Amino acid sequence: MSAKETAVYTHGHHESVLRSHRWRTAANSAAYLIGELRPGMSVLDVGCGPGTITADLAELVAPGGRVTAVDAAQDVLEQAAQYVEERGLAGAVAFATADVHALDFPDDSFDVVHAHQVLQHVGDPVQALREMRRVCRPGGIVAARDADYAAMTWYPAEPGLDDWQGLYRRVARANGGEPDAGRRLLSWAKAAGFTEVSCSATAWCYATPEETAWWSSLWADRTTASAYASLATGGGHASAAELSAVAGAWHRWGTAPDAWFSVLNGEILARP
């Protein structure tokens, strides 16, 4: 792998990260793709994480369909396999470790190649999309959805969250990723050779007391206890005290009676 393609996964797989990932479903994270899925399709789910979207995709292409779920981390693949088995879908999903820059599958292997919140974390998203295009059959679909950190917005104002937003973007870029990936998906797809690309954008919105408490708590924990925290301090981007202050800001914001947070996500459906 070239230096350009080397990137560190900023979030890691701390419990606070997986708490967020396990909330994701096809309905709340891949609605732009659902209408394209049919029984019998073969799907590659790139960067499957704990498998909640994977399992939904398997149900959506049943009967006769099959999902191959890949991730760079073996430990999270084991969690995904356990979750899929609990859903009664073990026979419909295969798992493997993989590097999206160099997928170990033949050309034209899948009807759909899907990546959710992946391209923001890789060293060369254009090469990743080229590989996704290579393994997708003619007439198939390459689907990608990524958040855009600069476009995240919240209420009420909390200066500590401004600090968090700037800090996260610095750390992610220092790790070789692009935190504002959502707005770049179209340009990356064109650079990867796609000529037919449909774009959309949807948002996650956290506004009930339960939602804002959950969102603020997981980000407070992530800020002080996850791989992101270690990378922030180890890279000289923030001190432990500064991270603690940001975590406190998350807790203050999360207890506001009118707290509201929105995460903008860019989406593409690209056809080889």
N, C-alpha and C positions, 0 to 999 in steps of 0.2 A: 504494500500500500504506500502511495506517495505521501510526502509530508502534507500536501494539500488536503488529502483525504482523511488525515488523522485528526480526530476530535475526541474530546472527553465528554461523556454524557453528564451534563451539569447536575441533573437531579439525583442520579443514583437510584437505588431501590430501597431507601429507608421506608419504614412503615408510613410516615407522613406523606410520602410520594405515592405509595401504592393505595393509600386511603383515597386519594383523588382518582387514581387510574381505575380503581374498582367501581367507581360511580358511573363510569362511562358505559354507554350502551349504543347499539346501532341507532336507536331512536333519537338519543340526545347528541350523538357525535358523528353519525354517518347518514343522516336523513337525506342528504343530497345524492347519495348513491343508491338508496333502497329501491327506488323505482326502476333502476336498471337491472336488478337482480332477478334471476329466473331459476326455477328448479333445474337441477342437472348441471349447473355451472361449476367450473373449477375456479377457486379463488386463492390467491396468495395474499396473506395478511402479514405485511412487513412491520416489524417492531410491535409485535402483538401484546407485549406487556403481560398482565395477569389474565388476559383471555376473555374479558367480559364482552368486548365487541366481537371477538373471534367466534364465540359461541352463538351470538345473535346472527352473524353472517352464515354460519353453518345451518341454522334453522331456516334462514331465508332462501338458501339454495337447495333445500330438501324438497322432495326426495331426489335422490340420485346425484346430488352435488357433493363436493368435497372441498374442504379448506385446508391449505397448508399454511401453518402459522410459524413464523420465524422471528427470532430475536437474537441480539448479540450476547445476551446474558443467560446462561444455562439455568441459574437458580430461579429466575422469574419464569422461564419456560416450564419448569417443574410445577410451579404454582398454577400456571395456566392449564397444564394438562390435568391437574387435580380438579380445577374448577369445571373444565369441560366434561370430565367424567361425572362430576356431581350433577351436571345438567343432563346427563344421559346421552351425550353426543360424542363419546370417545371414538366410536367407529367412523365418525364423519370428519375428524380433524387429525392431521399429522403434524408433528412438531420437529423443528430442526434449528440449530444455531446457524446464523448467516450474517454476512456483511453485505449491506445493500449496495455497496460500491462494486461488488463482484459476486453476484448471486450464483449459487451452484446448481443452476437449473438450465436445461436446454432452451434454445430459442423457441418462442411460440408455445409455451407450456400451459398458460393459464388464460381463462376468459376475462378475469378481473384481477388486477393487482392493486392492492389497497394499502395506504400508509397513513396512519393517524398520529399527528404530533411527532413525526419522525424527522422530516427534512430540516427542521430548525436545529437539530442536534448533530447533523453529519458534516464532515469536513468539505465535501463536494456534492451539494444537492443536485447539480446538473448531471454529474456522472451517475448519481443514484437514480435519477429519473431516466437516464439512458438505459440503465440496467433494467429498471421496471418496464420500460418500453420493449426491450429485447425479449423478455420472457413472456410478454403479453401477445396473444394471438392477434392476427389481423382481424379487425372488426371488434376487438375487445375494448376494455376500458382500463385506463390507469387513473386511479382516484387518490387524491391527496388532500388532507386538511391540516392546517397549522394555525396556531394562535399568532397574534401580533401584539407583542408586549407593549410597544409604544402606544398602541391604540386602546389599551385597557383603561377603563375609567371607573370612577367610584364617587360615592357621596356618603357621608359628609366629607369635607376636605380634611385630610390628615397629613401634615407635613412628613411624618415618618414613612408614609406609603410612597410619597414622592422619592424619598431616599431609597426605599426598596426598589422602585421601578428602575431608577438609574443604576443602582448597584447590580441588580440582576442582569441587566443588559450588558454591563461591563464584564461581569464574570462570564456570561455565556459566550461573548465574543472572544474573550481571552482563551476560552476552551476550544475555540475553533468553530463554534456554532453561529447561527444567525437568529436572534430572538424575535426579530420583526419579520419572520418568514411569511406570514399570511399574505402580505402585500406583494411578495416577490414570486409567488407560485406561478403566475402566468409567464413572467419573464424567464424563470428557470425552465418551464416546460418548453417554451419556444427555443431556448438555447439547447435543449436536449433533443430537438428535432421534431417535436410535435407541431403539426400545422392545424389540427382541429382540436381546439381547447374551449370548453365551456367553463365559465367562472361564476362563482357565487360567494356570498359571505353570510354567515349566521353567527349568533352570539349565544354564549352561556350567560345567564343572568341569575344572580343570587340576591334575593330580596326579602325572603321571609326570615324571621328570627332564627329559625333552625338552620336555614341555608347559610346565612352570614356567620353564624357561630361556627358551623362546620368549616367553611372556607377560611375564615380568619385563623382558626385553631390549627388547621393543617399547614398554613403558610407560616404561622409563628413557629411551629415545631420544625418545619423544613429549614427555616432561617437559622436555627441554632443547633440542630442535631443531624442534618442530612449531609450527604456528600457535597451539596451546594455550600453548606456552611464551611466545611473543610477547605473547599476550593477558594472560597471568598477570603478566608484568613490566610491560607497558604500562599495564595497569589498576591497578597499585599493589598487587596481591594478594600478590606474592612478589618477592624479589630473585633475581638470577641465582645467587647463592650458595645461597639457600634451595632453588631448583629443583635445583641440583647435589646438595644433601644428600638430597633426595627421590629423585633418580635413584640415588644410592648405596644408599639403603634398598631400592629395588627390586632391585638387584643382590645385596645381602646376602640378602634373602628368597629370591630365585630360586635361590641355591646351597645352601639348607638341604636336607638329605637327606630331610626329611619335609614339604617345602613342599606346600601345598594351597590352592587359591583357587577360590571359587565366585561366579558372577555370576547373580543372580536376574533373570529376565525375566518381565514380565507380558504376557499375550496376550489379544486379543479377536477373536471372530468376530461381526460385527454385520450384521444383515440389514435392508436398507431396507424 
